[in-house]
Amino acid sequence: MKHQIKIISTDLMDRFEGTVQFEINGNIYSGFFYGEEFKTGQLIEADLGHLEYGLNWDVIFNENKNKELKLEQANDSEWGYYGYGKIKSIDPIIADFGDIQLDIGNWTNDPKVIEEYIYWKIERLDISTNKD
């Protein structure tokens, strides 16, 4: 899903990949990129994706007790997050985490989960401007 973001800073690991800090709605996030060139201060439209950490059904649907919409940075990862969100659609499953909406896969086709609050663990937030 496309997001309007502002690049805050970049840190290259090599000439093809690195990490980037970016801002959405005044909140700062960190993500991983590959094969991109970002410049500090740049305003762009980018896709955000992720690598998820497998969770069981009970954890997904029972760990967002406060019905929040946010991403909280994981303590053990520069670009990992704990997601508190709400399912907006299925096929694919789109989750709203406040500032960020993510396609979180295709692990259920039950329409009863739409509008349900969820917890989601993101191992790595990815950012890309590539058009596939």
C-alpha positions in Angstrom: 0.0 0.0 0.0 1.3 3.5 -0.9 2.1 5.9 1.9 3.2 9.6 1.8 6.5 9.8 3.7 9.3 12.1 4.4 12.9 10.7 4.6 14.6 11.6 7.8 17.9 9.8 7.4 19.5 6.8 5.7 22.3 4.4 6.7 23.8 2.3 3.9 25.0 -1.2 4.7 26.5 -1.4 1.2 25.7 0.3 -2.1 22.5 -1.7 -2.6 20.9 -1.9 0.8 20.4 -0.1 4.1 18.0 1.3 6.6 16.0 4.5 6.5 14.2 6.5 9.1 11.0 8.1 7.8 8.1 10.2 9.0 4.4 9.6 8.6 2.0 12.0 10.3 4.8 13.3 12.6 5.8 9.8 13.8 9.2 8.3 13.0 9.7 4.7 11.8 12.7 2.7 10.6 12.7 0.4 7.7 14.9 -1.7 5.5 15.5 -1.1 1.8 17.2 -2.8 -1.1 18.1 -1.3 -4.5 16.8 2.2 -3.6 18.2 5.7 -3.3 16.7 7.9 -0.6 17.8 11.4 0.2 17.3 13.2 3.5 14.3 15.6 3.4 12.8 13.8 0.4 9.0 13.6 0.2 8.0 10.4 -1.6 5.2 7.9 -2.1 6.4 4.5 -1.0 5.1 1.0 -0.5 5.6 -0.5 2.9 5.8 -4.2 3.4 7.1 -6.5 6.1 8.4 -9.8 7.2 6.1 -11.2 9.9 6.8 -13.3 12.9 4.4 -16.3 12.9 1.8 -16.0 15.6 -1.1 -18.3 16.5 -4.8 -17.3 16.1 -5.4 -16.7 19.8 -2.4 -14.3 20.1 -3.4 -12.4 16.9 -7.0 -11.9 18.1 -6.5 -11.5 21.9 -3.4 -9.4 22.4 -4.9 -6.0 21.4 -7.1 -5.7 24.4 -7.1 -1.9 24.3 -8.2 -1.8 20.6 -5.3 0.4 19.6 -4.1 1.4 16.1 -0.3 1.8 16.3 3.1 0.4 15.6 5.4 0.1 18.6 9.1 -0.4 18.0 10.4 -3.7 19.2 13.2 -3.5 21.8 15.4 -6.0 20.1 15.3 -4.7 16.5 16.0 -1.5 14.6 13.2 -2.0 12.1 11.0 -4.5 14.0 7.6 -3.5 15.4 4.7 -4.8 17.5 1.5 -3.9 15.6 -1.8 -3.1 17.1 -4.4 -2.8 14.5 -7.7 -3.6 12.9 -8.5 -5.8 9.9 -10.0 -3.7 7.1 -10.4 -6.3 4.4 -9.6 -9.8 3.3 -8.2 -11.4 0.1 -5.6 -10.0 0.7 -5.8 -9.2 4.4 -5.2 -5.4 4.9 -4.6 -4.3 8.5 -4.8 -0.7 9.7 -2.1 0.2 12.2 -2.9 3.9 12.4 -0.3 5.7 10.3 0.5 2.5 8.3 -1.7 0.1 6.5 -0.1 -3.2 5.6 -1.0 -6.2 3.4 -0.5 -9.0 6.0 -1.0 -11.9 3.7 -3.7 -14.4 3.0 -4.1 -16.5 6.1 -7.9 -16.5 6.5 -10.8 -16.0 4.2 -13.4 -15.6 6.9 -15.2 -12.2 6.5 -16.1 -12.3 10.2 -12.6 -11.0 11.0 -13.1 -7.7 9.2 -13.1 -4.9 11.7 -11.6 -7.2 14.4 -8.7 -5.8 16.4 -5.4 -7.7 16.1 -1.9 -7.9 17.4 0.8 -8.5 14.8 4.6 -8.9 15.1 6.7 -7.4 12.4 10.2 -8.8 12.2 11.2 -6.2 9.6 9.4 -3.2 8.1 10.4 -2.8 4.4 10.2 0.3 2.3 10.2 0.5 -1.5 9.4 2.9 -4.4 9.8 0.2 -7.0 6.8 -0.5 -9.1 6.3 -4.2 -9.6 
